[in-house]
Amino acid sequence: MSIKPNRGPSAYLKAIANDNSLPIEQAALDLWQKDLQNPLRWSIRPLLQFIFAMLLHLTWLVKRLPLPQFSAHTTLQRLICWFCTHFVSKEANLLILRHYATESNILNFLAANSGADSATPVQLYPKCIADMQHASFVQHDQELFRLFAELGRHQKPAEPLSSAALNWQHWQPLDMPQFQLEEKRSQCLDFETSHALFMCLFCLLLTREEYRDAINGFNLDQSIAIRIGHLVGDNSLTEMAYNKYPHYLVGPWNLGQRFLMHGFFTEHLYAYLQQRYSTEKNDV
């Protein structure tokens, strides 16, 4: 038996590096590939996820008790941004910043093309970690709920909108150099390990209703995909949504995977729409 030294990505990682069956921008794919190869992801993450999953469910139980509710949004934001600045890897931070922009673009596209003139565009496009103290993680969820409330009941159009009829007025294509990050030697935690450390903090420093709404907001991914699919005439978009059935409320079980798959959903749908946007601009 021969021992072969580890010399780069595994065969599987090399395979998915070239798989574009689901639309995804190369910049996002490169960041994720590098994050997957973070050694801490395969060593300390499983242990931390196990410990903090138990702590999360304990915190969730305490918050569900008939006790006075409290929240500390400012403290939550400052702690997360401090942690991102000092301990979260550059790749994971860039994925977080991208997520704000991808979801904001998707929601603004949906609003602009749904005939809801009263819907206010989402303005969450942070360019650095410090911006996230204002482009709040809490506001990120609340803006989604606000927009859905303003859009009202969905009415499937008789015919999909033509390319010329699609409204891109609030669309902001992502440009990676616009994100400003100063890398530190202490920044070594991958995306999923970082989220495992954040989970309990969110549960503790939000009210029980805010936290329950936040962890169930992922299930609106299916609704977003259905609505945009009707607008552009592509019902296959619902296959991108892992989180489904928004009327069925869930607790924090399997939260890490649901959170991650929500991020993939926005990256896939953003890339799909960006391709259409680029094609339309090139045809003009």
C-alpha positions in Angstrom: 0.0 0.0 0.0 1.3 3.4 -1.0 0.6 6.7 0.9 -0.1 9.5 -1.5 0.4 13.1 -0.3 -2.5 15.5 -0.5 -1.7 17.7 -3.5 -4.8 19.9 -4.0 -8.5 19.3 -4.5 -10.0 15.8 -4.5 -11.4 14.3 -7.7 -14.9 15.3 -6.6 -14.0 18.9 -6.0 -12.3 19.0 -9.4 -15.5 17.6 -11.0 -17.8 20.2 -9.4 -15.4 23.0 -10.3 -16.4 22.4 -13.9 -20.1 21.7 -13.4 -22.3 24.6 -14.5 -25.5 22.6 -14.7 -26.9 25.0 -12.2 -26.1 28.6 -13.0 -23.5 30.1 -10.7 -21.0 32.9 -11.2 -17.4 31.8 -11.4 -16.4 34.2 -8.5 -18.9 32.6 -6.2 -17.8 29.1 -7.2 -14.2 29.9 -6.7 -14.9 31.3 -3.2 -16.9 28.2 -2.2 -14.3 25.8 -3.6 -11.6 27.5 -1.5 -13.9 27.5 1.6 -14.5 23.7 1.2 -10.8 23.1 1.3 -10.4 25.0 4.6 -9.0 22.3 7.0 -10.9 23.6 10.0 -14.1 22.8 8.1 -13.4 19.1 8.3 -11.9 19.1 11.8 -13.4 21.5 14.3 -16.7 22.2 12.5 -18.4 18.9 13.2 -17.6 19.2 16.9 -18.7 22.8 17.1 -21.9 22.1 15.2 -22.8 19.3 17.6 -22.1 21.4 20.7 -23.8 24.6 19.5 -26.8 22.7 18.0 -27.6 21.4 21.6 -27.0 24.9 23.0 -29.2 26.4 20.3 -32.1 24.1 21.1 -31.7 24.9 24.8 -31.7 28.7 24.1 -34.8 28.2 21.8 -36.6 26.4 24.6 -35.9 29.1 27.1 -37.0 31.8 24.6 -40.3 29.9 24.0 -41.1 30.0 27.8 -43.7 32.6 28.9 -41.1 35.0 30.0 -40.6 38.7 29.1 -39.0 39.0 25.7 -35.9 41.1 25.0 -33.8 41.8 21.9 -30.4 43.6 21.4 -30.1 44.3 17.7 -27.2 46.7 18.0 -25.2 44.4 20.2 -25.9 41.5 17.8 -24.7 43.5 14.8 -21.5 44.7 16.6 -20.6 41.2 17.8 -21.1 39.6 14.4 -19.1 42.3 12.6 -16.3 42.1 15.2 -16.2 38.4 14.8 -16.2 38.6 10.9 -13.4 41.2 11.0 -11.1 39.1 13.2 -12.0 35.4 12.8 -14.0 34.7 9.6 -12.0 33.9 6.5 -11.9 36.3 3.6 -13.8 33.8 1.4 -16.6 33.4 3.9 -16.9 37.2 4.4 -17.1 37.7 0.6 -19.8 35.1 0.4 -21.8 36.9 3.1 -21.4 40.2 1.3 -22.4 38.6 -2.0 -25.5 37.2 -0.3 -26.9 40.6 0.6 -26.4 41.8 -3.0 -27.8 38.6 -4.7 -31.0 38.5 -2.6 -31.5 42.3 -2.9 -31.3 42.0 -6.7 -33.7 39.1 -6.8 -36.3 40.8 -4.6 -36.0 44.1 -6.6 -36.4 42.3 -9.9 -39.5 40.5 -8.5 -41.0 43.8 -7.3 -40.2 45.7 -10.5 -41.9 43.1 -12.7 -44.9 42.2 -10.5 -46.9 45.4 -11.2 -46.7 46.5 -7.5 -45.9 50.2 -7.9 -46.1 50.7 -4.1 -43.3 48.2 -3.4 -40.2 50.0 -2.1 -36.9 48.6 -3.5 -34.5 46.8 -1.1 -31.4 48.9 -0.5 -29.1 46.3 1.2 -25.9 46.3 -0.7 -23.0 46.4 1.9 -19.5 46.7 0.4 -17.5 45.9 3.6 -18.0 44.4 7.0 -18.5 47.7 8.6 -21.5 48.3 6.3 -23.2 45.3 7.8 -23.7 47.1 11.1 -26.2 49.3 9.2 -27.3 46.8 6.5 -28.5 44.7 9.4 -28.8 40.9 9.4 -32.2 41.6 11.1 -33.2 44.1 8.5 -32.2 41.6 5.8 -35.0 39.3 7.0 -37.5 42.1 7.7 -37.0 43.6 4.2 -38.0 40.3 2.7 -41.2 40.1 4.8 -42.0 43.7 4.0 -41.6 43.3 0.3 -43.8 40.2 0.3 -46.5 42.0 2.2 -46.3 45.0 -0.3 -46.5 42.7 -3.3 -49.7 41.1 -2.0 -51.3 38.1 -3.5 -49.6 36.7 -6.6 -51.4 36.6 -9.9 -49.9 34.5 -12.5 -49.6 36.5 -15.7 -51.5 35.2 -18.7 -48.2 35.1 -20.7 -44.6 35.4 -19.5 -43.0 38.8 -20.0 -41.0 39.3 -23.1 -37.3 40.1 -22.8 -38.1 43.7 -23.9 -40.8 44.0 -21.2 -38.6 42.9 -18.3 -37.8 45.7 -15.9 -34.2 45.9 -14.7 -34.2 49.4 -13.3 -33.0 48.3 -9.8 -30.6 45.6 -10.9 -27.0 46.0 -9.7 -24.6 43.5 -11.3 -22.0 42.3 -8.8 -18.4 43.4 -9.3 -16.1 41.6 -6.9 -13.5 44.5 -6.7 -16.3 46.6 -5.1 -16.0 44.6 -1.9 -13.4 46.0 0.5 -11.9 43.5 2.9 -8.7 43.8 4.9 -7.4 40.2 5.5 -6.0 39.4 8.9 -3.9 36.4 9.9 -6.5 35.4 12.5 -9.2 35.1 9.9 -9.4 31.3 9.4 -12.9 30.1 10.1 -14.9 28.7 7.2 -18.5 29.7 6.3 -20.3 26.8 8.0 -18.2 26.9 11.2 -18.8 30.6 11.5 -22.5 30.1 11.1 -22.5 27.4 13.8 -21.0 30.0 16.2 -23.6 32.7 15.1 -26.7 30.5 15.6 -27.1 30.8 19.4 -26.3 34.5 19.4 -29.1 35.2 17.0 -31.5 33.1 19.0 -30.5 34.8 22.2 -30.5 38.4 21.1 -33.7 38.4 19.0 -37.2 38.0 20.4 -38.7 34.6 20.0 -41.0 35.9 17.2 -38.1 37.6 15.3 -36.0 34.5 15.5 -38.9 32.2 14.5 -39.6 34.4 11.5 -36.0 34.6 10.5 -35.4 30.8 10.4 -38.7 30.3 8.5 -38.0 33.1 6.0 -35.8 30.6 4.0 -39.0 28.8 3.0 -40.1 31.8 0.9 -37.4 30.7 -1.6 -39.9 28.4 -3.2 -42.4 31.2 -3.5 -39.8 33.6 -5.0 -38.8 30.9 -7.6 -42.5 30.3 -8.5 -43.2 34.0 -9.0 -40.1 34.7 -11.0 -40.6 31.5 -13.0 -44.1 32.7 -14.0 -42.7 36.1 -15.0 -39.9 34.8 -17.2 -41.6 31.6 -18.4 -39.4 29.1 -16.7 -41.0 26.8 -14.2 -37.8 24.9 -13.6 -36.6 27.7 -11.3 -38.5 26.0 -8.5 -35.9 23.2 -8.6 -33.3 25.6 -7.3 -35.2 26.0 -4.0 -34.3 23.6 -1.3 -36.3 25.4 1.4 -40.0 25.1 0.6 -43.6 25.3 1.9 -43.7 28.6 3.7 -46.9 27.9 5.6 -45.3 25.1 7.5 -43.3 26.7 10.3 -40.2 24.8 11.6 -37.8 25.2 14.5 -34.0 25.3 14.5 -33.5 21.7 13.6 -31.1 21.3 10.6 -30.7 25.1 10.5 -27.1 25.0 9.2 -28.0 23.1 6.1 -31.2 25.2 5.4 -29.2 28.4 5.9 -26.5 27.2 3.5 -29.0 26.0 0.8 -30.7 29.4 1.0 -27.4 31.0 0.1 -27.0 28.6 -2.8 -30.5 29.4 -4.0 -29.9 33.1 -4.2 -26.5 32.6 -6.0 -28.2 30.3 -8.5 -31.2 32.5 -9.2 -29.0 35.6 -9.3 -26.7 34.0 -11.9 -29.7 32.9 -13.9 -31.1 36.4 -14.0 -27.7 38.0 -14.6 -27.3 35.9 -17.7 -30.6 37.2 -19.0 -29.7 40.8 -18.1 -26.3 40.5 -19.9 -28.0 39.0 -22.9 -30.6 41.8 -23.1 -27.9 44.5 -22.7 -25.8 42.9 -25.5 -28.8 42.8 -27.8 -29.6 46.4 -27.3 
